[in-house]
Amino acid sequence: MIELNRMAFDDYLPKYSESRCIAISIRLIKKHAPQIKWVLSFSDGTQCGDGTIYRASGFKLIGHKKNDGIFLFNGETIHGKVLWDRGVSKTWTIPDKELESIRAKGHQIERLVGFQLKYIYLIDKSCKLTTPEIPFTEIDAIGAGMYKGEKITLQERRAT
């Protein structure tokens, strides 16, 4: 298994650059690392997007979870772990009660609520999923739709 991590492209690039990059990457993995049977990736439905490119590239949605560990802290988007590392918080998972004490010290902090979605691409088609595939309609059902940092449903995107 290999994880595709932190993929981001500028809008300046030609249309379909992301899915073309994924397709080329998968071909290179097949050729040079045949022991890798599948690719795992996550989309950030808290700040960025819900995985449009993964769906377009043939990935399957296999998981989602509410993500409440990202914060807007003094104008900076930051994970709770970084706040813990800096000594601002006592834990990585900052409870609402602690947000008040952080504010009382003069900081501006707001929890950014969203979702993390988990996708898988089976390079080796003889491999079988051991977890149920989730229909893409579930993204709208749980309120996880996001495109280019804006909350929007899949249904609304199709209408435009």
PEPEZI-V910857 format. One line per field, one symbol per residue. phi: phi as a letter, one per 40 degrees, with the letter a starting at -180 (. if undefined). psi: psi as a letter, one per 40 degrees, with the letter a starting at -180 (. if undefined). burial: # if it has 24 or more other C-alpha atoms within 12 Angstrom, else .. Layout:
phi: ???
psi: ???
burial: ???
//
This chain:
phi: .bbcbfcabcccccdgcccccccccccccdcbacccbabbabbccbbbachdcccccgcbcbaaacbbbbbcbfgbcacdccccdcgcbcaccccddcdccccccgccabccbabbbbbbbccccccbcbbccbccccdcccgccaafgbcacccccccc
psi: iihhhfhhiiediiiedddddddddddddddegeehdihiiiigfddciefdddddeeihheiiihhfeiihhfehhiiddddddeedieidhhidddddddddeeihhhhhhaihhhiihhdheeiiheiihhiddddddefehhhfehhiiddddde.
burial: ...#.............##..#...#..#.......###################.#.#######..######....###..#....##....#...##..#......####.##########............#..#..######...####......
//
